[in-house]
Amino acid sequence: MNHLLTRFSSLCALLLLLAVGTSQAQAPAEAKKMKMKIKPLITTVYIVRHAEKDTLGKADDPELSAEGRARALALSQTLAKHQPAALFTTDTKRTRATLAPLAAATKLEPQTYDPKRGRDLADHILKDFAGKSVVIVGHSNTVLSLIDDFGGIPPVDEVQDNEYDYLFTVRVAPGMQPTVETRGYGAERREPVASRLQKTKDKEMKIQAKAQAKAVK
């Protein structure tokens, strides 16, 4: 009888050890699976300058020109499919009109922001719209600083007065360097966006090469 009890106890102990070993082996695998399933929460911010303005109209707060209204429609056709969660505009007729077709398509009410407080806008978006996409319409002298406010690196030195076709896409994820993608939309200028970006890169490379040459001397 004692012999049977001893064998039974040994068997139970062996089964217990096997169960513990199996669970310990499965734990790292399960943790790895969970880690693989967790994707970074990416916030996508589309930034554009307002469309072409009517230079013959009211100088201090002009409306859009016919070309500008066509570009506003192109913006809606480009971004509506991305289902933005919010739209942001400065308090001018040209920026509001640029967003109007997209606002109608998405049934969203554009929110007004102060162009002098871009960092506050960035903080608001990253807090309240994390993991979603939003659209911001600004001005030639503010869109690049907005990219910087989100932690991105502006891809061009400036947006010239006759450049209305830039569409900047900034993607922000916690713990990662924001990325900036640049493309054109609507009717581009005679020189495509890609060509302008290449010229900017070539200019930067020449400046770096000169700086390195001076450092060697």
Salt bridges, closest charged atoms under 4 A:
GLU52 OE2 - ARG71 NH2 2.92
ASP61 OD1 - ARG94 NH1 3.85
GLU63 OE2 - LYS93 NZ 3.92
ASP91 OD1 - ARG96 NE 3.27
ASP120 OD2 - ARG117 NE 2.68
ASP128 OD2 - HIS124 ND1 2.79
ASP149 OD1 - ARG119 NE 3.48
ASP161 OD1 - ARG49 NH2 3.61
GLU163 OE2 - ARG189 NH1 2.77
GLU163 OE2 - ARG196 NH1 3.28
ASP165 OD2 - ARG196 NH2 2.64
GLU181 OE1 - ARG171 NH1 3.09
GLU191 OE2 - LYS199 NZ 3.04
